[in-house]
Amino acid sequence: MKRSFEKTNKILEKNEEIFLITLARDAITQYLTTGKKLTVKEHNVPNALLKTGACVVTIKKEGKLRGSIGQITSRQPIYLDVIDNAISAGFKDPHFLPLEEDELADLKISVSVLGELRSVACTSPVEAITYFEKNKVGVVLNHGKNHASFLPSEWKRFPDVRAFLGALCEKAGLGAYAWQDKETTFAVFDVQLCEE
């Protein structure tokens, strides 16, 4: 298993990463073959994964996205979040057809475990640009009832901060320049990426 850290703050230990990746694959396999959700006895789960946490599970096939679902805010123990998001990524992502059994061997699964959300006070567009040029973290953009988020890995897709923030605004259903509005707020988070 390959490990990649978007920031030096470590969220999980190696054995916990391995457990989550295995759990995600087992959840997908069981749902695919039986139509039932995987259950795990808590005494078999590492203690750190019993804590409330948030994650995104991403499935790729031959290097191309095949499904991705997750939450930004913590709502249940992290191991349960991985099970739920693995099933949702494989079978309920509205952008893809549900997985089929003959695809299973060709899939690569990753789990992005999110750190705590932190508010960022950017009082001007210049401050936002300065902050995000130095900090390539996960970002949540909020503007009224509209919101959207990008994982830190999304920074690689854009040539600069303005393009990143513009795309994030559009994902939220806003104009590309809404990130400059005084009503727009940002929260950021670190991610530990666990990959097969």
Contact map, one row per residue, 1 for C-alpha under 8 A:
1110000000000000010000000000000000000000000000000000000000000000000000000000000000000000000000000000000000000000000000000000000000000000000000000000000000000000000000000000000000000000000000000111
1111000000000000000000000000000000000000000000000000000000000000000000000000000000000000000000000000000000000000000000000000000000000000000000000000000000000000000000000000000000000000000000000111
1111100000000000000000000000000000000000000000000000000000000000000000000000000000000000000000000000000000000000000000000000000000000000000000000000000000000000000000000000000000000000000000001110
0111110000000000000000000000000000000000000000000000000000000000000000000000000000000000000000000000000000000000000000000000000000000000000000000000000000000000000000000000000000000000000000011110
0011111101000000000000000000000000000000000000000000000000000000000000000000000000000000000000000000000000000000000000000000000000000000000000000000000000000000000000000000000000000000000000111000
0001111100000000000000000000000000000000000000000000000000000000000000000000000000000000000000000000000000000000000000000000000000000001100000000000000110000000000000000000000000000000000001111000
0000111111000000000000000000000000000000000000000000000000000000000000000000000000000000000000000000000000000000000000000000000000000000100000000000000000000000000000000000000000000000000001110000
0000111111000000000000000000000000000000000000000000000000000000000000000000000000000000000000000000000000000000000000000000000000000000000000000000000000000000000000000000000000000000000000000000
0000001111100000000000000000000000000000000000000000000000000000000000000000000000000000000000000000000000000000000000000000000000000000000000000000000000000000000000000000000000000000000001000000
0000101111111000000000000000000000000000000000000000000000000000000000000000000000000000000000000000000000000000000000000000000000000000000000000000000000000000000000000000000000000000000000010000
0000000011111000000000000000000000000000000000000000000000000000000000000000000000000000000000000000000000000000101000000000000000000000000000000000000000000000000000000000000000000000000000110000
0000000001111101100000000000000000000000000000010000000000000000000000000000000000000000000000000000000000000000000000000000000000000000000000000000000000000000000000000000000000000000000000010000
0000000001111111100000000000000000000000000000000000000000000000000000000000000000000000000000000000000000000000000000000000000000000000000000000000000000000000000000000000000000000000000000000000
0000000000011111110000000000000000000000000000000000000000000000000000000000000000000000000000000000000000000000000000000000000000000000000000000000000000000000000000000000000000000000000000000000
0000000000001111111000000000000000000000000000000000000000000000000000000000000000000000000000000000000000000000000000000000000000000000000000000000000000000000000000000000000000000000000000000000
0000000000011111111100000000000000000000000001011000000000000000000000000000000000000000000000000000000000000000000000000000000000000000000000000000000000000000000000000000000000000000000000000000
0000000000011111111110000000000000000000000000000000000000000000000000000000000000000000000000000000000000000000000000000000000000000000000000000000000000000000000000000000000000000000000000000100
1000000000000111111111000000000000000000000000000000000000000000000000000000000000000000000000000000000000000000000000000000000000000000000000000000000000000000000000000000000000000000000000000100
0000000000000011111111100000000000000000000000000000000000000000000000000000000000000000000000000000000000000000000000000000000000000000000000000000000000000000000000000000000000000000000000000000
0000000000000001111111110000000000000000000000000000000000000000000000000000001001000000000000000000000000000010000000000000000000000000000000000000000000000000000000000000000000000000000000000000
0000000000000000111111111000000000000000000000000000000000000000000000000000000000000000000000000000000000001110000000000000000000000000000000000000000000000000000000000000000000000000000000000111
0000000000000000011111111100000000000000000000000000000000000000000000000000000000000000000000000000000000000000000000000000000000000000000000000000000000000000000000000000000000000000000000000000
0000000000000000001111111110000000000000000000000000000000000000000000000000001001100000000000000000000000000000000000000000000000000000000000000000000000000000000000000000000000000000000000000000
0000000000000000000111111111000000000000000000000000000010000000000000000000000001100100000000000000000000001010000000000000000000000000000000000000000000000000000000000000000000000000000000000000
0000000000000000000011111111100000000000000000000000000000000000000000000000000000000100000000000000000000001000000000000000000000000000000000000000000000000000000000000000000000000000000000000000
0000000000000000000001111111110000000100000000000000000000000000000000000000000000000000000000000000000000000000000000000000000000000000000000000000000000000000000000000000000000000000000000000000
0000000000000000000000111111111000001100000000000000000000000000000000000000000000100110000000000000000000000000000000000000000000000000000000000000000000000000000000000000000000000000000000000000
0000000000000000000000011111111100000000000000000000000000000000000000000000000000000110010000000000000000000000000000000000000000000000000000000000000000000000000000000000000000000000000000000000
0000000000000000000000001111111110000000000000000000000000000000000000000000000000000000000000000000000100000000000000000000000000000000000000000000000000000000000000000000000000000000000000000000
0000000000000000000000000111111111111100000000000000000000000000000000000000000000000000000000000000000000000000000000000000000000000000000000000000000000000000000000000000000000000000000000000000
0000000000000000000000000011111111111100000000000000000000000000000000000000000000000010000000000000000000000000000000000000000000000000000000000000000000000000000000000000000000000000000000000000
0000000000000000000000000001111111100000000000000000000000000000000000000000000000000000000000000011100000000000000000000000000000000000000000000000000000000000000000000000000000000000000000000000
0000000000000000000000000000111111100000000000000000000000000000000000000000000000000000000000000000100000000000000000000000000000000000000000000000000000000000000000000000000000000000000000000000
0000000000000000000000000000011111110000000000000000000000000000000000000000000000000000000000000000000000000000000000000000000000000000000000000000000000000000000000000000000000000000000000000000
0000000000000000000000000000011111111000000000000000000000000000000000000000000000000000000000000000000000000000000000000000000000000000000000000000000000000000000000000000000000000000000000000000
0000000000000000000000000000011001111100000000000000000000000000000000000000000000000000000000000000000000000000000000000000000000000000000000000000000000000000000000000000000000000000000000000000
0000000000000000000000000010011000111110000000000000000000000000000000000000000000100010000000000000000000000000000000000000000000000000000000000000000000000000000000000000000000000000000000000000
0000000000000000000000000110011000011111000000000000000000000000000000000000000000100000000000000000000000000000000000000000000000000000000000000000000000000000000000000000000000000000000000000000
0000000000000000000000000000000000001111100000000000000000000000000000000000000000000000000000000000000000000000000000000000000000000000000000000000000000000000000000000000000000000000000000000000
0000000000000000000000000000000000000111110110000000000000000000000000000000000000000000000000000000000000000000000000000000000000000000000000000000000000000000000000000000000000000000000000000000
0000000000000000000000000000000000000011111110000000000000000000000000000000000000000000000000000000000000000000000000000000000000000000000000000000000000000000000000000000000000000000000000000000
0000000000000000000000000000000000000001111110000100000000000000000000000000000000000000000000000000000000000000000000000000000000000000000000000000000000000000000000000000000000000000000000000000
0000000000000000000000000000000000000000111111000000000000000000000000000000000000000000000000000000000000000000000000000000000000000000000000000000000000000000000000000000000000000000000000000000
0000000000000000000000000000000000000001111111000000000000000000000000000000000000000000000000000000000000000000000000000000000000000000000000000000000000000000000000000000000000000000000000000000
0000000000000000000000000000000000000001111111101100000000000000000000000000001000000000000000000000000000000000000000000000000000000000000000000000000000000000000000000000000000000000000000000000
0000000000000001000000000000000000000000001111111100000000000000000000000000000000000000000000000000000000000000000000000000000000000000000000000000000000000000000000000000000000000000000000000000
0000000000000000000000000000000000000000000011111110000000000000000000000000000000000000000000000000000000000000000000000000000000000000000000000000000000000000000000000000000000000000000000000000
0000000000010001000000000000000000000000000001111110000000000000000000000000000000000000000000000000000000000000000000000000000000000000000000000000000000000000000000000000000000000000000000000000
0000000000000001000000000000000000000000000011111111100000000000000000000000111000000000000000000000000000000000000000000000000000000000000000000000000000000000000000000000000000000000000000000000
0000000000000000000000000000000000000000010011111111000000000000000000000000111000000000000000000000000000000000000000000000000000000000000000000000000000000000000000000000000000000000000000000000
0000000000000000000000000000000000000000000000111111100000000000000000000001110000000000000000000000000000000000000000000000000000000000000000000000000000000000000000000000000000000000000000000000
0000000000000000000000000000000000000000000000001111110000000000000000000111110000000000000000000000000000000000000000000000000000000000000000000000000000000000000000000000000000000000000000000000
0000000000000000000000000000000000000000000000001011111000000000000000001111110010000000000000000000000000000000111000000000000000000000000000000000000000000000000000000000000000000000000000000000
0000000000000000000000000000000000000000000000000001111100000000000001111111010010000000000000000000000000000000111000000000000000000000000000000000000000000000000000000000000000000000000000000000
0000000000000000000000000000000000000000000000000000111110000000000001110000010011001000000000000000000000000011110000000000000000000000000000000000000000000000000000000000000000000000000000000000
0000000000000000000000000000000000000000000000000000011111000000000111110000000001001000000000000000000000000011110000000000000000000000000000000000000000000000000000000000000000000000000000000000
0000000000000000000000010000000000000000000000000000001111100000000111000000000001001100100000000000000000001111000000000000000000000000000000000000000000000000000000000000000000000000000000000000
0000000000000000000000000000000000000000000000000000000111110000111110000000000000000100100000000000000000001111000000000000000000000000000000000000000000000000000000000000000000000000000000000000
0000000000000000000000000000000000000000000000000000000011111000111100000000000000000000110000000000000000111100000000000000000000000000000000000000000000000000000000000000000000000000000000000000
0000000000000000000000000000000000000000000000000000000001111111111000000000000000000000000000000000000000111000000000000000000000000000000000000000000000000000000000000000000000000000000000000000
0000000000000000000000000000000000000000000000000000000000111111110000000000000000000000000000000000001001110000000000000000000000000000000000000000000000000000000000000000000000000000000000000000
0000000000000000000000000000000000000000000000000000000000011111000000000000000000000000000000000000000001100000000000000000000000000000000000000000000000000000000000000000000000000000000000000000
0000000000000000000000000000000000000000000000000000000000011111100000000000000000000000000000000000000000000000000000000000000000000000000000000000000000000000000000000000000000000000000000000000
0000000000000000000000000000000000000000000000000000000000011111110000000000000000000000000000000000000000000000000000000000000000000000000000000000000000000000000000000000000000000000000000000000
0000000000000000000000000000000000000000000000000000000001111011111100000000000000000000000000000000000000000000000000000000000000000000000000000000000000000000000000000000000000000000000000000000
0000000000000000000000000000000000000000000000000000000001111001111100000000000000000000010000010000000000000000000000000000000000000000000000000000000000000000000000000000000000000000000000000000
0000000000000000000000000000000000000000000000000000000001110000111110000000000000000000110010110000000000000000000000000000000000000000000000000000000000000000000000000000000000000000000000000000
0000000000000000000000000000000000000000000000000000000111100000111111000000000000000001110010000000000000000000000000000000000000000000000000000000000000000000000000000000000000000000000000000000
0000000000000000000000000000000000000000000000000000000111000000001111100000000000001101100010000000000000000000000000000000000000000000000000000000000000000000000000000000000000000000000000000000
0000000000000000000000000000000000000000000000000000011110000000000111110000000000001000000000000000000000000000000000000000000000000000000000000000000000000000000000000000000000000000000000000000
0000000000000000000000000000000000000000000000000000011100000000000011111100000000000000000000000000000000000000000000000000000000000000000000000000000000000000000000000000000000000000000000000000
0000000000000000000000000000000000000000000000000000011100000000000001111100000000000000000000000000000000000000010000000000000000000000000000000000100000000000000000000000000000000000000000000000
0000000000000000000000000000000000000000000000000000110000000000000000111110000000000000000000000000000000000000000110000000000000000000000000000000000000000000000000000000000000000000000000000000
0000000000000000000000000000000000000000000000000001110000000000000000111111000000000000000000000000000000000000000000000000000000000000000000000000000000000000000000000000000000000000000000000000
0000000000000000000000000000000000000000000000000001110000000000000000001111100000000000000000000000000000000000000000000000000000000000000000000000000000000000000000000000000000000000000000000000
0000000000000000000000000000000000000000000000000011110000000000000000000111110110000000000000000000000000000000000000000000000000000000000000000000000000000000000000000000000000000000000000000000
0000000000000000000000000000000000000000000000001111100000000000000000000011111110000000000000000000000000000000000000000000000000000000000000000000000000000000000000000000000000000000000000000000
0000000000000000000000000000000000000000000000001111111000000000000000000001111111000000000000000000000000000000000000000000000000000000000000000000000000000000000000000000000000000000000000000000
0000000000000000000100100000000000000000000010001100000000000000000000000000111111100000000000000000000000000000000000000000000000000000000000000000000000000000000000000000000000000000000000000000
0000000000000000000000000000000000000000000000000000000000000000000000000001111111110000000000000000000000000000000000000000000000000000000000000000000000000000000000000000000000000000000000000000
0000000000000000000000000000000000000000000000000000111000000000000000000001111111111000000000000000000000000000000000000000000000000000000000000000000000000000000000000000000000000000000000000000
0000000000000000000100110000000000000000000000000000001110000000000000000000011111111100000000000000000000000010000000000000000000000000000000000000000000000000000000000000000000000000000000000000
0000000000000000000000110010000000001100000000000000000000000000000000000000001111111110000000000000000000000000000000000000000000000000000000000000000000000000000000000000000000000000000000000000
0000000000000000000000000000000000000000000000000000000000000000000000000000000111111111000000000000000000000000000000000000000000000000000000000000000000000000000000000000000000000000000000000000
0000000000000000000000000000000000000000000000000000001110000000000011000000000011111111100000000000000000000000000000000000000000000000000000000000000000000000000000000000000000000000000000000000
0000000000000000000000011011000000000000000000000000000011000000000010000000000001111111110000000000000000000000000000000000000000000000000000000000000000000000000000000000000000000000000000000000
0000000000000000000000000011001000001000000000000000000000000000000000000000000000111111111100000000000000000000000000000000000000000000000000000000000000000000000000000000000000000000000000000000
0000000000000000000000000000000000000000000000000000000000000000000110000000000000011111111110000000000000000000000000000000000000000000000000000000000000000000000000000000000000000000000000000000
0000000000000000000000000000000000000000000000000000000011100000001110000000000000001111111110000000000000000000000000000000000000000000000000000000000000000000000000000000000000000000000000000000
0000000000000000000000000001000000000000000000000000000000100000011100000000000000000111111110000110000000000000000000000000000000000000000000000000000000000000000000000000000000000000000000000000
0000000000000000000000000000000000000000000000000000000000000000000000000000000000000011111110001110000000000000000000000000000000000000000000000000000000000000000000000000000000000000000000000000
0000000000000000000000000000000000000000000000000000000000000000000000000000000000000011111111010100000000000000000000000000000000000000000000000000000000000000000000000000000000000000000000000000
0000000000000000000000000000000000000000000000000000000000000000001110000000000000000001111111111100000000000000000000000000000000000000000000000000000000000000000000000000000000000000000000000000
0000000000000000000000000000000000000000000000000000000000000000000000000000000000000000000111111000000000000000000000000000000000000000000000000000000000000000000000000000000000000000000000000000
0000000000000000000000000000000000000000000000000000000000000000001000000000000000000000000011111000000000000000000000000000000000000000000000000000000000000000000000000000000000000000000000000000
0000000000000000000000000000000000000000000000000000000000000000011000000000000000000000000111111100000000000000000000000000000000000000000000000000000000000000000000000000000000000000000000000000
0000000000000000000000000000000000000000000000000000000000000000000000000000000000000000001011111110000000000000000000000000000000000000000000000000000000000000000000000000000000000000000000000000
0000000000000000000000000000000000000000000000000000000000000000000000000000000000000000011110011111000000000000000000000000000000000000000000000000000000000000000000000000000000000000000000000000
0000000000000000000000000000000100000000000000000000000000000000000000000000000000000000011000001111101100000000000000000000000000000000000000000000000000000000000000000000000000000000000000000000
0000000000000000000000000000000100000000000000000000000000000000000000000000000000000000000000000111111100000000000000000000000000000000000000000000000000000000000000000000000000000000000000000000
0000000000000000000000000000000110000000000000000000000000000000000000000000000000000000000000000011111100000000000000000000000000000000000000000000000000000000000000000000000000000000000000000000
0000000000000000000000000000000000000000000000000000000000000000000000000000000000000000000000000001111110000000000000000000000000000000000000000000000000000000000000000000000000000000000000000000
0000000000000000000000000000000000000000000000000000000000001000000000000000000000000000000000000011111111100000000000000000000000000000000000000000000000000000000000000000000000000000000000000000
0000000000000000000000000000100000000000000000000000000000000000000000000000000000000000000000000011111111100000000000000000000000000000000000000000000000000000000000000000000000000000000000000000
0000000000000000000000000000000000000000000000000000000000000000000000000000000000000000000000000000011111100000000000000000000000000000000000000000000000000000000000000000000000000000000000000000
0000000000000000000000000000000000000000000000000000000000001100000000000000000000000000000000000000001111110000000000000000000000000000000000000000000000000000000000000000000000000000000000000000
0000000000000000000000000000000000000000000000000000000000111100000000000000000000000000000000000000001111111000000000000000000000000000000000000000000000000000000000000000000000000000000000000000
0000000000000000000000000000000000000000000000000000000000111000000000000000000000000000000000000000000001111100000000000000000000000000000000000000000000000000000000000000000000000000000000000011
0000000000000000000010011000000000000000000000000000000011110000000000000000000000000000000000000000000000111110000000000000000000000000000000000000000000000000000000000000000000000000000000000011
0000000000000000000010000000000000000000000000000000000011100000000000000000000000000000000000000000000000011111000000000000000000000000000000000000000000000000000000000000000000000000000000001111
0000000000000000000110010000000000000000000000000000001111000000000000000000000001000000000000000000000000001111100000000000000000000000000000000000000000000000000000000000000000000000000000001110
0000000000000000000000000000000000000000000000000000001111000000000000000000000000000000000000000000000000000111110000000000000000000000000000000000000000000000000000000000000000000000000000111100
0000000000100000000000000000000000000000000000000000111100000000000000000000000000000000000000000000000000000011111000000000000000000000000000000000000000000000000000000000000000000000000000111100
0000000000000000000000000000000000000000000000000000111100000000000000010000000000000000000000000000000000000001111100000000000000000000000000000000000000000000000000000000000000000000000011110000
0000000000100000000000000000000000000000000000000000110000000000000000000000000000000000000000000000000000000000111110000000000000000000000000000000000000000000000000000000000000000000000011100000
0000000000000000000000000000000000000000000000000000000000000000000000001000000000000000000000000000000000000000011111000000000000000000000000000000000000000000000000000000000000000000000011000000
0000000000000000000000000000000000000000000000000000000000000000000000001000000000000000000000000000000000000000001111100000000000000000000000000000000000000000000000000000000000000000001110000000
0000000000000000000000000000000000000000000000000000000000000000000000000000000000000000000000000000000000000000000111110000000000000000000000000000000000000000000000000000000000000000001110000000
0000000000000000000000000000000000000000000000000000000000000000000000000000000000000000000000000000000000000000000011111000000000000000000000000000000000000000000000000000000000000000011100000000
0000000000000000000000000000000000000000000000000000000000000000000000000000000000000000000000000000000000000000000001111100000000000000000000000000000000000000000000000000000000000000111100000000
0000000000000000000000000000000000000000000000000000000000000000000000000000000000000000000000000000000000000000000000111110000000000000000000000000000000000000000000000000000000000000110000000000
0000000000000000000000000000000000000000000000000000000000000000000000000000000000000000000000000000000000000000000000011111101100100000000000000000000000000000000000000000000000000000110000000000
0000000000000000000000000000000000000000000000000000000000000000000000000000000000000000000000000000000000000000000000001111101100000000000000000000000000000000000000000000000000000100000000000000
0000000000000000000000000000000000000000000000000000000000000000000000000000000000000000000000000000000000000000000000000111111100000000000000000000000000000000000000000000000000010100000000000000
0000000000000000000000000000000000000000000000000000000000000000000000000000000000000000000000000000000000000000000000000111111110000000000000000000000000000000000000000000000000110000000000000000
0000000000000000000000000000000000000000000000000000000000000000000000000000000000000000000000000000000000000000000000000001111111000000000000000000000000000000000000000000000000000000000000000000
0000000000000000000000000000000000000000000000000000000000000000000000000000000000000000000000000000000000000000000000000111111111100000000000000000000000000000000000000000000000000000000000000000
0000000000000000000000000000000000000000000000000000000000000000000000000000000000000000000000000000000000000000000000000111111111110000000000000000000000000000000000000000000000000000000000000000
0000000000000000000000000000000000000000000000000000000000000000000000000000000000000000000000000000000000000000000000000000111111111000000000000000000000000000110000000000000000000000000000000000
0000000000000000000000000000000000000000000000000000000000000000000000000000000000000000000000000000000000000000000000000000011111111100000000000000000000000000000000000000000000000000000000000000
0000000000000000000000000000000000000000000000000000000000000000000000000000000000000000000000000000000000000000000000000100001111111110000000000000000000000000000000000000000000000000000000000000
0000000000000000000000000000000000000000000000000000000000000000000000000000000000000000000000000000000000000000000000000000000111111111100000000000000000000000100000000000000000000000000000000000
0000000000000000000000000000000000000000000000000000000000000000000000000000000000000000000000000000000000000000000000000000000011111111000000000000000000000000100000000000000000000000000000000000
0000000000000000000000000000000000000000000000000000000000000000000000000000000000000000000000000000000000000000000000000000000001111111000000000000000000000000000000000000000000000000000000000000
0000000000000000000000000000000000000000000000000000000000000000000000000000000000000000000000000000000000000000000000000000000000111111100000000000000000000000000000000000000000000000000000000000
0000010000000000000000000000000000000000000000000000000000000000000000000000000000000000000000000000000000000000000000000000000000011111110000000000000100100000000000000000000000000000000000000000
0000011000000000000000000000000000000000000000000000000000000000000000000000000000000000000000000000000000000000000000000000000000010011111000000000001100000000000000000000000000000000000111100000
0000000000000000000000000000000000000000000000000000000000000000000000000000000000000000000000000000000000000000000000000000000000000001111100000000111110000000000000000000000000000000000111100000
0000000000000000000000000000000000000000000000000000000000000000000000000000000000000000000000000000000000000000000000000000000000000000111110000000111100000000000000000000000000000000011110000000
0000000000000000000000000000000000000000000000000000000000000000000000000000000000000000000000000000000000000000000000000000000000000000011111000011110000000000000000000000000000000000011100000000
0000000000000000000000000000000000000000000000000000000000000000000000000000000000000000000000000000000000000000000000000000000000000000001111100011100000000000000000011001000000100001111000000000
0000000000000000000000000000000000000000000000000000000000000000000000000000000000000000000000000000000000000000000000000000000000000000000111111111000000000000000000000000000000000001110000000000
0000000000000000000000000000000000000000000000000000000000000000000000000000000000000000000000000000000000000000000000000000000000000000000011111110000000000000000000000000000000000011100000000000
0000000000000000000000000000000000000000000000000000000000000000000000000000000000000000000000000000000000000000000000000000000000000000000001111110000000000000000000000000000000000011000000000000
0000000000000000000000000000000000000000000000000000000000000000000000000000000000000000000000000000000000000000000000000000000000000000000001111110000000000000000000000000000000000000000000000000
0000000000000000000000000000000000000000000000000000000000000000000000000000000000000000000000000000000000000000000000000000000000000000000001111111000000000000000000000001110000000000000000000000
0000000000000000000000000000000000000000000000000000000000000000000000000000000000000000000000000000000000000000000000000000000000000000000111111111100000000000000000001001000000000000000000000000
0000000000000000000000000000000000000000000000000000000000000000000000000000000000000000000000000000000000000000000000000000000000000000000111000111110000000000000000011011000000000000000000000000
0000000000000000000000000000000000000000000000000000000000000000000000010000000000000000000000000000000000000000000000000000000000000000011110000011111000000000000000010000000000000000000000000000
0000000000000000000000000000000000000000000000000000000000000000000000000000000000000000000000000000000000000000000000000000000000000000011100000001111111000000000000010000000000000000000000000000
0000000000000000000000000000000000000000000000000000000000000000000000000000000000000000000000000000000000000000000000000000000000000000111000000000111111100000000000000000000000000000000000100000
0000010000000000000000000000000000000000000000000000000000000000000000000000000000000000000000000000000000000000000000000000000000000001111000000000011111100000000000000000000000000000000001100000
0000010000000000000000000000000000000000000000000000000000000000000000000000000000000000000000000000000000000000000000000000000000000000010000000000011111110000000000000000000000000000000000000000
0000000000000000000000000000000000000000000000000000000000000000000000000000000000000000000000000000000000000000000000000000000000000000000000000000011111111100000000000000000000000000000000000000
0000000000000000000000000000000000000000000000000000000000000000000000000000000000000000000000000000000000000000000000000000000000000001000000000000001111111100000100000000000000000000000000000000
0000000000000000000000000000000000000000000000000000000000000000000000000000000000000000000000000000000000000000000000000000000000000000000000000000000011111110000000000000000000000000000000000000
0000000000000000000000000000000000000000000000000000000000000000000000000000000000000000000000000000000000000000000000000000000000000000000000000000000001111110000100000000000000000000000000000000
0000000000000000000000000000000000000000000000000000000000000000000000000000000000000000000000000000000000000000000000000000000000000000000000000000000001111111101100000000000000000000000000000000
0000000000000000000000000000000000000000000000000000000000000000000000000000000000000000000000000000000000000000000000000000000000000000000000000000000000011111101100000000000000000000000000000000
0000000000000000000000000000000000000000000000000000000000000000000000000000000000000000000000000000000000000000000000000000000000000000000000000000000000000111111100000000000000000000000000000000
0000000000000000000000000000000000000000000000000000000000000000000000000000000000000000000000000000000000000000000000000000000010011000000000000000000000000111111110000000000000000000000000000000
0000000000000000000000000000000000000000000000000000000000000000000000000000000000000000000000000000000000000000000000000000000010000000000000000000000000000001111111000000000000000000000000000000
0000000000000000000000000000000000000000000000000000000000000000000000000000000000000000000000000000000000000000000000000000000000000000000000000000000000000111111111100000000000000000000000000000
0000000000000000000000000000000000000000000000000000000000000000000000000000000000000000000000000000000000000000000000000000000000000000000000000000000000101111111111110000000000000000000000000000
0000000000000000000000000000000000000000000000000000000000000000000000000000000000000000000000000000000000000000000000000000000000000000000000000000000000000000111111111000000100100000000000000000
0000000000000000000000000000000000000000000000000000000000000000000000000000000000000000000000000000000000000000000000000000000000000000000000000000000000000000011111111100001111100000000000000000
0000000000000000000000000000000000000000000000000000000000000000000000000000000000000000000000000000000000000000000000000000000000000000000000000000000000000000001111111110000100000000000000000000
0000000000000000000000000000000000000000000000000000000000000000000000000000000000000000000000000000000000000000000000000000000000000000000010000001110000000000000111111111000100000000000000000000
0000000000000000000000000000000000000000000000000000000000000000000000000000000000000000000000000000000000000000000000000000000000000000000010000011000000000000000011111111111111100000000000000000
0000000000000000000000000000000000000000000000000000000000000000000000000000000000000000000000000000000000000000000000000000000000000000000000000000000000000000000001111111111100000000000000000000
0000000000000000000000000000000000000000000000000000000000000000000000000000000000000000000000000000000000000000000000000000000000000000000000000001000000000000000000111111110000000000000000000000
0000000000000000000000000000000000000000000000000000000000000000000000000000000000000000000000000000000000000000000000000000000000000000000010000111000000000000000000011111110000000000000000000000
0000000000000000000000000000000000000000000000000000000000000000000000000000000000000000000000000000000000000000000000000000000000000000000000000100000000000000000000001111111000000000000000000000
0000000000000000000000000000000000000000000000000000000000000000000000000000000000000000000000000000000000000000000000000000000000000000000000000100000000000000000000001111111101000000000000000000
0000000000000000000000000000000000000000000000000000000000000000000000000000000000000000000000000000000000000000000000000000000000000000000000000000000000000000000001001100111111000000000000000000
0000000000000000000000000000000000000000000000000000000000000000000000000000000000000000000000000000000000000000000000000000000000000000000000000000000000000000000011111100011111100000000000000000
0000000000000000000000000000000000000000000000000000000000000000000000000000000000000000000000000000000000000000000000000000000000000000000000000000000000000000000001001000001111111000000000000000
0000000000000000000000000000000000000000000000000000000000000000000000000000000000000000000000000000000000000000000000000000000000000000000000000000000000000000000001001000011111111001000000000000
0000000000000000000000000000000000000000000000000000000000000000000000000000000000000000000000000000000000000000000000000000100000000000000010000000000000000000000011001000000111111001000000000000
0000000000000000000000000000000000000000000000000000000000000000000000000000000000000000000000000000000000000000000000000001100000000000000000000000000000000000000000000000000011111101000000000000
0000000000000000000000000000000000000000000000000000000000000000000000000000000000000000000000000000000000000000000000000000000000000000000000000000000000000000000000000000000011111111000000000000
0000000000000000000000000000000000000000000000000000000000000000000000000000000000000000000000000000000000000000000000000011000000000000000000000000000000000000000000000000000000011111100000000000
0000000000000000000000000000000000000000000000000000000000000000000000000000000000000000000000000000000000000000000000000000000000000000000000110000000000000000000000000000000000001111100000000000
0000000000000000000000000000000000000000000000000000000000000000000000000000000000000000000000000000000000000000000000000000000000000000000011110000000000000000000000000000000001111111110000000000
0000000000000000000000000000000000000000000000000000000000000000000000000000000000000000000000000000000000000000000000011100000000000000000011100000000000000000000000000000000000000111111000000000
0000000000000000000000000000000000000000000000000000000000000000000000000000000000000000000000000000000000000000000000111100000000000000001111000000000000000000000000000000000000000001111100000000
0000000000000000000000000000000000000000000000000000000000000000000000000000000000000000000000000000000000000000000011110000000000000000001110000000000000000000000000000000000000000000111110000000
0000000000000000000000000000000000000000000000000000000000000000000000000000000000000000000000000000000000000000000011110000000000000000111100000000000000000000000000000000000000000000011111000000
0000000000000000000000000000000000000000000000000000000000000000000000000000000000000000000000000000000000000000011111000000000000000000111000000000000000000000000000000000000000000000001111100000
0000011010000000000000000000000000000000000000000000000000000000000000000000000000000000000000000000000000000000011100000000000000000000110000000000000100000000000000000000000000000000000111110000
0000111000100000000000000000000000000000000000000000000000000000000000000000000000000000000000000000000000000001111000000000000000000000110000000000001100000000000000000000000000000000000011111000
0001111001110000000000000000000000000000000000000000000000000000000000000000000000000000000000000000000000000001110000000000000000000000000000000000000000000000000000000000000000000000000001111100
0011110000000000000000000000000000000000000000000000000000000000000000000000000000000000000000000000000000000111100000000000000000000000000000000000000000000000000000000000000000000000000000111110
1111000000000000110010000000000000000000000000000000000000000000000000000000000000000000000000000000000000000111100000000000000000000000000000000000000000000000000000000000000000000000000000011111
1111000000000000000010000000000000000000000000000000000000000000000000000000000000000000000000000000000000011110000000000000000000000000000000000000000000000000000000000000000000000000000000001111
1100000000000000000010000000000000000000000000000000000000000000000000000000000000000000000000000000000000011100000000000000000000000000000000000000000000000000000000000000000000000000000000000111
